[in-house]
């Protein structure tokens, strides 16, 4: 009996030693990991962000956490993130893996590629998007056209309540569609609506707590059905939509007159078809377009949706923005990008919406491209590094009221707009989001157009509005809500919805 017990102890000891993560380099301090399961016991049921905040209190701004058997160096606060992503930009320019997403892109495309493939596609995408209006006046005209379509669509509701999710998805997706596919879609187009439903479902799964559980237990969960299998199924449908459009472009391609991103890519593929090492092939095209859709549709529409929810909770802010809109733009012409310089308060509000909504609180993982020394620690090549964006956007050393919605963060004593170096919702360094200028243009033009034309009605008093969903995943979504858009200038002074509304009353900020 004693021999059996001793044998069992020895076997358990060997199992623990065999399953214990092997030390790599001289990583920052952190909690001791369990074999196979890493630091699963240190994960808060409310998610990774809560867990990392607690570990930061114990270990400081730079520490190591094992998600499963993989070490992750966690960076918190603006100073640590800046030192890595900016001061050592090249070393930290690799893209780290996300277990639930890796099987989708397989290291191709734009966001999750590395090395030569990533650099080549980033250069090509930036140049091509510029050719089709990114950062130029033509993209502004496309957004203004879409903003006018949005106003006309909202007017058809005649003050009735609606969930703005899919309408906001539609306007953002149409801007991307105009650049990538060379066309926009009707808001009632069934194929377009199906695409938006798929993108929304994909983003919801990736933003769920399950995505974090999968990060901890992917070696086990990947062998069983679950939300990740639904995710991959929906991704295949989106890829099918993209592939159909690519085939249509092939049939109509005019080499002397490329009309959009796909045409340009097909021409580059043809130019390099004889090069066995070319990065321009079908899979990279599909995954690059998929990257543009996911990044260009969901993040911007979620920020706009979050922004309106934040604003109805702060009616005094809406009133000040509308006063500035009336003074600078007036009621009759569409807002223009050149108006932004004359509207410091509105600009500050939009920046604060991006800061406070914090829709990518965990950031997107990086990895070091070579053996790297950082703050006295040694990070071997390919070590995954996670800059926690929430810890930067809510850094108390840079923002006076980090956990409060406060446009004053971006205004000086005279009411002029002021920049904040810790405002990095698009990240920084080599992996800075290439859609930053597009997103900033969209947010300004869409938000000012909405507030120029409508009062925002809400079924609850401002103090009863909740801004959080509770548990979030890799990305953060606002809670579901409905608004009514009351046309300004029609005498709806009391915030009452017209008789056609299915609701009895909506509250207009006073």
C-alpha positions as CSV (number, residue, x, y, z in Angstrom):
1,X,0.0,0.0,0.0
2,X,2.8,2.4,1.0
3,X,4.7,1.5,-2.2
4,X,1.6,2.4,-4.3
5,X,1.2,5.8,-2.6
6,X,4.9,6.6,-3.1
7,X,4.6,5.6,-6.7
8,X,1.6,7.8,-7.2
9,X,3.4,10.8,-5.6
10,X,6.4,10.2,-7.9
11,X,4.2,10.0,-11.0
12,X,2.3,13.2,-10.0
13,X,5.6,14.9,-9.4
14,X,6.9,13.9,-12.8
15,X,3.7,15.0,-14.5
16,X,3.9,18.4,-12.8
17,X,7.5,18.8,-13.9
18,X,6.7,17.7,-17.4
19,X,3.7,20.0,-17.7
20,X,5.4,23.0,-16.1
21,X,6.1,25.8,-18.7
22,X,9.8,26.0,-19.5
23,X,11.5,29.2,-18.5
24,X,12.4,31.4,-21.5
25,X,14.8,34.2,-21.2
26,X,14.5,36.4,-18.1
27,X,10.9,37.4,-18.3
28,X,9.2,40.0,-16.0
29,X,7.8,38.7,-12.7
30,X,4.3,37.3,-12.4
31,X,2.2,34.6,-10.7
32,X,3.5,31.0,-10.7
33,X,1.7,29.0,-13.5
34,X,0.1,25.6,-13.2
35,X,1.2,22.9,-15.6
36,X,-0.8,23.1,-18.9
37,X,-3.3,25.6,-17.4
38,X,-0.9,28.5,-16.8
39,X,-2.4,31.2,-14.6
40,X,-6.0,30.1,-14.9
41,X,-6.5,30.5,-11.1
42,X,-5.7,34.2,-11.4
43,X,-8.3,34.9,-14.1
44,X,-11.2,36.9,-12.7
45,X,-14.6,35.6,-13.8
46,X,-15.3,39.2,-15.1
47,X,-12.5,38.8,-17.7
48,X,-8.9,39.4,-18.5
49,X,-9.0,43.1,-18.0
50,X,-10.1,42.8,-14.3
51,X,-7.5,40.1,-13.8
52,X,-4.6,42.2,-15.3
53,X,-5.6,45.2,-13.2
54,X,-5.3,43.1,-10.0
55,X,-2.0,41.7,-11.1
56,X,-0.7,45.2,-11.9
57,X,-1.3,46.2,-8.4
58,X,1.0,43.4,-7.2
59,X,3.7,43.3,-9.9
60,X,3.8,46.7,-11.4
61,X,3.4,48.0,-15.0
62,X,5.3,45.1,-16.6
63,X,4.6,41.5,-15.6
64,X,4.2,38.0,-17.1
65,X,1.0,36.0,-17.3
66,X,0.7,32.4,-18.7
67,X,-2.4,31.9,-20.8
68,X,-2.3,28.1,-21.0
69,X,1.4,27.3,-21.5
70,X,2.2,30.5,-23.4
71,X,3.9,33.4,-21.5
72,X,2.5,36.8,-22.2
73,X,4.3,40.0,-21.2
74,X,1.7,42.5,-20.1
75,X,2.4,46.2,-20.5
76,X,0.3,48.7,-18.5
77,X,0.3,52.5,-18.5
78,X,1.4,55.0,-21.2
79,X,5.1,55.0,-20.3
80,X,5.6,51.3,-20.6
81,X,3.5,51.0,-23.8
82,X,5.4,54.0,-25.4
83,X,8.8,52.6,-24.4
84,X,7.9,49.3,-26.2
85,X,5.8,50.3,-29.2
86,X,7.6,53.6,-30.0
87,X,11.1,53.6,-28.5
88,X,11.7,50.0,-29.6
89,X,9.2,50.0,-32.5
90,X,11.0,47.5,-34.7
91,X,11.6,45.0,-32.0
92,X,7.9,45.1,-30.9
93,X,6.4,45.2,-34.4
94,X,5.5,41.5,-34.6
95,X,1.8,40.5,-34.4
96,X,1.0,38.1,-31.6
97,X,-1.4,35.3,-32.0
98,X,-5.1,35.2,-30.8
99,X,-6.1,31.6,-30.5
100,X,-9.7,32.0,-31.6
101,X,-8.7,34.1,-34.6
102,X,-5.5,32.3,-35.8
103,X,-7.3,29.5,-37.7
104,X,-9.2,32.2,-39.7
105,X,-6.3,34.2,-41.1
106,X,-3.4,31.6,-40.8
107,X,-0.8,34.4,-40.7
108,X,-2.1,36.0,-43.9
109,X,-4.0,39.2,-44.7
110,X,-3.2,42.6,-43.2
111,X,-3.8,42.6,-39.4
112,X,-2.4,39.2,-38.4
113,X,0.5,38.7,-40.8
114,X,4.2,39.1,-39.9
115,X,7.5,39.8,-41.6
116,X,7.8,40.4,-45.3
117,X,4.1,39.6,-46.0
118,X,2.9,42.1,-43.5
119,X,5.2,44.9,-44.6
120,X,4.5,44.4,-48.3
121,X,0.7,44.4,-47.8
122,X,0.7,47.4,-45.5
123,X,2.7,49.4,-48.0
124,X,0.4,48.3,-50.9
125,X,-2.8,48.9,-48.9
126,X,-1.8,52.3,-47.7
127,X,-0.8,53.4,-51.2
128,X,-4.0,52.0,-52.8
129,X,-6.4,53.4,-50.3
130,X,-4.7,56.8,-50.8
131,X,-5.3,56.5,-54.5
132,X,-9.0,55.9,-53.8
133,X,-9.5,58.8,-51.5
134,X,-8.2,57.8,-48.0
135,X,-7.0,61.0,-46.5
136,X,-8.1,63.0,-49.5
137,X,-11.2,65.0,-50.3
138,X,-12.9,62.2,-52.3
139,X,-13.3,60.0,-49.3
140,X,-14.9,62.9,-47.5
141,X,-17.4,63.3,-50.3
142,X,-18.2,59.6,-50.0
143,X,-18.8,59.9,-46.3
144,X,-20.9,63.0,-46.7
145,X,-23.1,61.2,-49.3
146,X,-23.5,58.3,-46.9
147,X,-24.3,60.8,-44.1
148,X,-27.1,62.3,-46.2
149,X,-28.5,58.8,-46.9
150,X,-28.4,58.1,-43.1
151,X,-30.4,61.3,-42.4
152,X,-33.0,60.4,-45.0
153,X,-33.3,56.9,-43.6
154,X,-33.7,58.1,-40.0
155,X,-36.4,60.5,-41.2
156,X,-38.5,57.6,-42.4
157,X,-38.8,56.3,-38.8
158,X,-40.7,59.5,-37.9
159,X,-39.5,59.5,-34.3
160,X,-40.1,55.8,-33.7
161,X,-37.6,53.9,-31.5
162,X,-34.9,51.9,-33.2
163,X,-31.8,49.9,-32.4
164,X,-29.2,51.8,-34.4
165,X,-26.7,48.9,-34.6
166,X,-27.4,47.7,-38.1
167,X,-27.9,51.2,-39.5
168,X,-24.5,52.3,-38.2
169,X,-23.0,49.0,-39.5
170,X,-24.5,49.9,-42.9
171,X,-23.0,53.4,-43.2
172,X,-19.5,52.3,-42.2
173,X,-19.7,49.2,-44.4
174,X,-20.8,51.2,-47.3
175,X,-17.8,53.5,-47.0
176,X,-15.5,50.5,-47.1
177,X,-17.5,48.9,-49.9
178,X,-17.1,52.0,-52.0
179,X,-13.4,51.8,-51.7
180,X,-13.0,48.0,-51.9
181,X,-15.8,47.0,-54.2
182,X,-16.4,50.3,-56.0
183,X,-20.0,50.4,-55.0
184,X,-22.4,51.1,-52.1
185,X,-25.4,49.0,-51.2
186,X,-29.0,49.9,-50.3
187,X,-29.8,49.5,-46.6
188,X,-32.5,47.0,-47.7
189,X,-30.3,44.9,-50.0
190,X,-30.7,41.3,-48.7
191,X,-27.2,40.3,-49.5
192,X,-25.8,43.4,-47.8
193,X,-28.0,42.8,-44.8
194,X,-26.8,39.2,-44.6
195,X,-23.2,40.4,-44.7
196,X,-23.8,42.9,-41.9
197,X,-25.5,40.2,-39.8
198,X,-22.5,37.9,-40.3
199,X,-20.0,40.7,-39.3
200,X,-22.1,41.5,-36.2
201,X,-22.2,37.8,-35.2
202,X,-18.5,37.5,-35.7
203,X,-17.7,40.6,-33.6
204,X,-20.1,39.5,-30.9
205,X,-18.4,36.1,-30.5
206,X,-14.9,37.6,-30.5
207,X,-16.1,40.2,-28.0
208,X,-17.6,37.5,-25.7
209,X,-16.1,36.1,-22.5
210,X,-15.9,32.8,-24.3
211,X,-13.1,34.1,-26.5
212,X,-11.0,34.6,-23.3
213,X,-11.8,31.1,-22.1
214,X,-10.7,29.8,-25.5
215,X,-7.4,31.6,-25.1
216,X,-6.8,29.7,-21.8
217,X,-8.0,26.3,-23.0
218,X,-7.7,26.3,-26.8
219,X,-5.7,23.0,-26.9
220,X,-8.8,21.3,-25.4
221,X,-11.7,23.4,-26.7
222,X,-10.6,23.3,-30.3
223,X,-11.5,19.6,-30.5
224,X,-15.1,20.2,-29.5
225,X,-18.0,22.2,-31.0
226,X,-18.7,25.6,-29.5
227,X,-19.0,29.3,-30.3
228,X,-15.6,29.1,-32.1
229,X,-17.1,26.6,-34.6
230,X,-20.0,29.0,-35.3
231,X,-17.4,31.8,-35.7
232,X,-15.5,29.8,-38.3
233,X,-18.7,29.0,-40.2
234,X,-19.8,32.6,-40.3
235,X,-16.3,33.7,-41.5
236,X,-16.6,31.2,-44.4
237,X,-19.8,32.8,-45.5
238,X,-18.2,36.3,-45.4
239,X,-15.2,34.9,-47.4
240,X,-17.8,33.5,-49.9
241,X,-19.3,37.0,-50.3
242,X,-15.8,38.4,-50.9
243,X,-14.8,35.6,-53.3
244,X,-17.9,36.2,-55.4
245,X,-17.1,39.9,-55.7
246,X,-13.5,39.1,-56.7
247,X,-14.7,36.8,-59.5
248,X,-17.0,39.5,-60.7
249,X,-14.1,41.9,-60.7
250,X,-12.0,39.5,-62.7
251,X,-14.6,39.3,-65.5
252,X,-14.9,43.1,-65.7
253,X,-11.3,44.2,-65.0
254,X,-10.0,47.0,-67.2
255,X,-6.2,47.1,-66.7
256,X,-6.1,50.7,-67.9
257,X,-8.8,51.9,-65.5
258,X,-8.8,50.1,-62.1
259,X,-11.9,51.3,-60.2
260,X,-11.3,50.0,-56.6
261,X,-9.0,48.1,-54.3
262,X,-9.8,44.7,-55.6
263,X,-9.0,45.7,-59.2
264,X,-5.6,47.1,-58.1
265,X,-4.8,43.9,-56.2
266,X,-5.8,41.7,-59.2
267,X,-3.4,43.7,-61.4
268,X,-0.6,43.3,-58.9
269,X,-1.3,39.6,-58.8
270,X,-1.1,39.4,-62.6
271,X,2.2,41.4,-62.6
272,X,3.8,39.0,-60.1
273,X,2.2,35.7,-61.1
274,X,5.5,34.3,-62.3
275,X,7.3,35.0,-59.0
276,X,7.1,31.9,-56.9
277,X,7.7,33.9,-53.7
278,X,5.1,36.6,-54.4
279,X,2.9,37.6,-51.5
280,X,0.1,38.6,-53.8
281,X,-2.1,35.6,-54.2
282,X,-5.8,34.7,-53.7
283,X,-5.7,33.9,-50.0
284,X,-4.0,37.1,-49.1
285,X,-6.5,39.1,-51.2
286,X,-9.5,37.5,-49.5
287,X,-8.0,37.9,-46.0
288,X,-6.9,41.5,-46.7
289,X,-10.4,42.5,-47.8
290,X,-11.7,40.6,-44.7
291,X,-9.3,42.6,-42.5
292,X,-10.5,45.9,-44.0
293,X,-14.1,45.0,-43.4
294,X,-13.7,43.8,-39.8
295,X,-11.5,46.7,-38.8
296,X,-13.3,49.4,-40.9
297,X,-16.9,48.5,-40.1
298,X,-17.2,47.1,-36.6
299,X,-14.9,49.3,-34.7
300,X,-16.1,52.6,-36.2
301,X,-19.8,51.7,-35.9
302,X,-19.4,50.5,-32.3
303,X,-17.6,53.7,-31.4
304,X,-20.5,55.8,-33.0
305,X,-23.1,53.7,-31.2
306,X,-21.3,53.9,-27.9
307,X,-20.9,57.7,-28.5
308,X,-24.6,58.3,-28.8
309,X,-25.3,56.2,-25.6
310,X,-22.8,58.3,-23.7
311,X,-24.2,61.5,-25.1
312,X,-27.8,60.8,-24.0
313,X,-26.5,60.2,-20.6
314,X,-24.9,63.7,-20.7
315,X,-27.6,66.0,-22.2
316,X,-25.6,69.1,-21.3
317,X,-22.8,67.9,-23.7
318,X,-25.3,67.4,-26.6
319,X,-26.6,70.9,-26.1
320,X,-23.1,72.4,-26.2
321,X,-22.2,70.4,-29.4
322,X,-25.4,71.5,-31.1
323,X,-24.8,75.1,-30.2
324,X,-21.4,74.8,-31.8
325,X,-22.9,73.1,-34.9
326,X,-25.5,75.8,-35.3
327,X,-22.8,78.5,-35.0
328,X,-20.2,77.1,-37.4
329,X,-22.3,75.0,-39.8
330,X,-25.9,76.1,-39.5
331,X,-29.0,74.0,-40.4
332,X,-28.8,73.8,-44.2
333,X,-25.4,72.6,-45.4
334,X,-23.7,69.3,-44.7
335,X,-20.8,69.3,-42.2
336,X,-17.4,69.3,-43.8
337,X,-14.1,68.2,-42.5
338,X,-12.7,71.7,-42.6
339,X,-15.3,72.7,-40.0
340,X,-13.5,70.5,-37.4
341,X,-10.8,73.2,-36.8
342,X,-13.5,75.7,-35.9
343,X,-15.3,73.3,-33.5
344,X,-12.9,72.6,-30.6
345,X,-15.6,71.5,-28.2
346,X,-17.1,69.0,-30.7
347,X,-13.6,67.7,-31.5
348,X,-12.9,67.3,-27.8
349,X,-16.2,65.4,-27.3
350,X,-15.4,62.9,-30.1
351,X,-11.9,62.3,-28.7
352,X,-13.4,61.8,-25.3
353,X,-15.9,59.3,-26.7
354,X,-13.1,57.3,-28.2
355,X,-11.1,57.5,-24.9
356,X,-14.0,56.7,-22.6
357,X,-15.6,54.0,-24.7
358,X,-12.3,52.1,-24.8
359,X,-13.6,49.5,-27.2
360,X,-10.3,47.5,-27.5
361,X,-9.4,47.5,-23.8
362,X,-6.9,44.6,-24.2
363,X,-5.4,45.9,-27.4
364,X,-4.2,43.5,-30.1
365,X,-1.2,41.3,-29.1
366,X,2.3,42.0,-30.4
367,X,5.3,39.8,-30.3
368,X,9.0,40.7,-30.4
369,X,10.7,40.1,-33.7
370,X,14.1,39.3,-32.1
371,X,15.7,38.7,-28.7
372,X,14.9,41.9,-26.9
373,X,16.0,43.6,-23.7
374,X,13.3,45.7,-22.1
375,X,13.4,47.4,-18.7
376,X,16.1,45.0,-17.5
377,X,14.3,41.8,-18.7
378,X,15.2,39.5,-21.6
379,X,12.4,38.7,-24.0
380,X,13.3,35.9,-26.4
381,X,12.2,36.2,-30.0
382,X,8.4,35.6,-30.6
383,X,7.5,36.3,-27.0
384,X,3.9,37.5,-27.0
385,X,3.4,41.1,-25.7
386,X,0.1,42.6,-24.7
387,X,-0.2,46.4,-24.4
388,X,-3.3,47.0,-22.4
389,X,-4.9,50.0,-24.1
390,X,-7.4,50.6,-21.3
391,X,-4.5,51.2,-18.9
392,X,-3.3,53.9,-21.3
393,X,-6.6,55.6,-22.2
394,X,-7.4,55.7,-18.5
395,X,-4.0,56.5,-17.2
396,X,-4.4,58.8,-14.2
397,X,-1.0,60.4,-14.9
398,X,-2.3,61.8,-18.2
399,X,-6.1,62.1,-17.7
400,X,-7.5,64.2,-14.8
401,X,-10.7,62.1,-14.5
402,X,-9.8,58.8,-16.1
403,X,-13.0,56.9,-15.2
404,X,-15.3,59.8,-16.0
405,X,-16.6,61.1,-19.3
406,X,-15.0,64.5,-19.4
407,X,-14.4,66.4,-22.6
408,X,-12.2,68.8,-20.7
409,X,-9.4,66.3,-21.0
410,X,-9.0,67.7,-24.6
411,X,-9.6,71.4,-23.9
412,X,-7.3,74.1,-22.5
413,X,-8.2,76.9,-20.1
414,X,-9.4,79.0,-23.1
415,X,-11.6,76.3,-24.6
416,X,-9.2,75.5,-27.4
417,X,-8.6,71.9,-28.4
418,X,-5.5,70.3,-27.0
419,X,-3.8,67.0,-27.9
420,X,-3.0,64.4,-25.3
421,X,0.0,62.1,-25.9
422,X,-1.6,59.2,-24.1
423,X,-4.6,59.3,-26.5
424,X,-3.8,56.2,-28.6
425,X,-7.1,54.4,-29.4
426,X,-5.4,53.4,-32.7
427,X,-2.3,52.1,-31.0
428,X,1.1,53.5,-31.9
429,X,4.4,52.5,-33.5
430,X,4.8,50.2,-36.5
431,X,1.4,48.6,-36.0
432,X,-0.5,51.9,-35.8
433,X,-4.0,51.3,-37.3
434,X,-3.8,52.3,-41.0
435,X,-7.5,53.3,-40.9
436,X,-7.0,56.0,-38.3
437,X,-7.6,59.0,-40.6
438,X,-10.7,57.3,-42.2
439,X,-12.2,56.5,-38.7
440,X,-11.6,60.0,-37.4
441,X,-13.2,61.5,-40.5
442,X,-16.2,59.2,-40.3
443,X,-16.8,59.9,-36.6
444,X,-16.7,63.7,-37.1
445,X,-18.9,63.8,-40.2
446,X,-21.5,61.2,-39.1
447,X,-21.8,62.5,-35.5
448,X,-22.1,66.2,-36.5
449,X,-24.6,65.3,-39.2
450,X,-26.8,63.4,-36.8
451,X,-26.8,66.1,-34.2
452,X,-27.3,68.8,-36.8
453,X,-30.5,67.2,-37.8
454,X,-31.9,65.4,-34.8
455,X,-32.6,65.5,-31.1
456,X,-31.8,62.1,-29.4
457,X,-34.7,60.6,-27.5
458,X,-34.2,57.9,-24.9
459,X,-36.8,55.9,-22.8
460,X,-34.9,56.4,-19.5
461,X,-33.7,59.4,-17.5
462,X,-30.0,60.1,-18.0
463,X,-29.1,58.9,-14.5
464,X,-30.7,55.5,-15.2
465,X,-28.6,54.8,-18.3
466,X,-26.0,52.1,-18.0
467,X,-22.9,52.3,-20.2
468,X,-21.4,48.8,-19.6
469,X,-22.4,45.3,-20.4
470,X,-20.7,43.7,-17.5
471,X,-18.4,41.0,-18.9
472,X,-16.5,41.7,-22.1
473,X,-14.1,39.8,-24.3
474,X,-11.2,40.8,-26.4
475,X,-13.3,43.8,-27.6
476,X,-16.0,45.8,-25.8
477,X,-19.5,46.4,-26.9
478,X,-22.1,48.8,-25.5
479,X,-25.3,47.3,-24.0
480,X,-28.2,47.0,-26.3
481,X,-30.4,50.1,-26.5
482,X,-32.9,52.0,-28.6
483,X,-33.1,55.6,-29.6
484,X,-35.6,57.8,-31.3
485,X,-34.3,60.5,-33.6
486,X,-36.5,63.6,-33.4
487,X,-36.1,66.1,-36.2
488,X,-34.9,69.4,-35.1
489,X,-37.0,72.4,-36.2
490,X,-40.3,70.5,-36.2
491,X,-41.4,71.9,-32.8
492,X,-41.0,68.7,-30.8
493,X,-40.0,70.8,-27.8
494,X,-41.2,68.3,-25.2
495,X,-39.4,65.3,-26.6
496,X,-42.7,63.6,-27.4
497,X,-42.5,61.0,-30.2
498,X,-45.0,61.5,-33.1
499,X,-48.2,59.4,-33.0
500,X,-46.6,56.9,-35.6
501,X,-44.1,55.8,-32.9
502,X,-44.7,52.5,-31.3
503,X,-43.5,53.9,-28.0
504,X,-45.4,56.2,-25.8
505,X,-42.7,58.7,-25.1
506,X,-39.0,59.3,-25.5
507,X,-36.9,61.7,-23.6
508,X,-35.2,64.5,-25.4
509,X,-32.1,66.0,-23.7
510,X,-33.2,69.4,-22.4
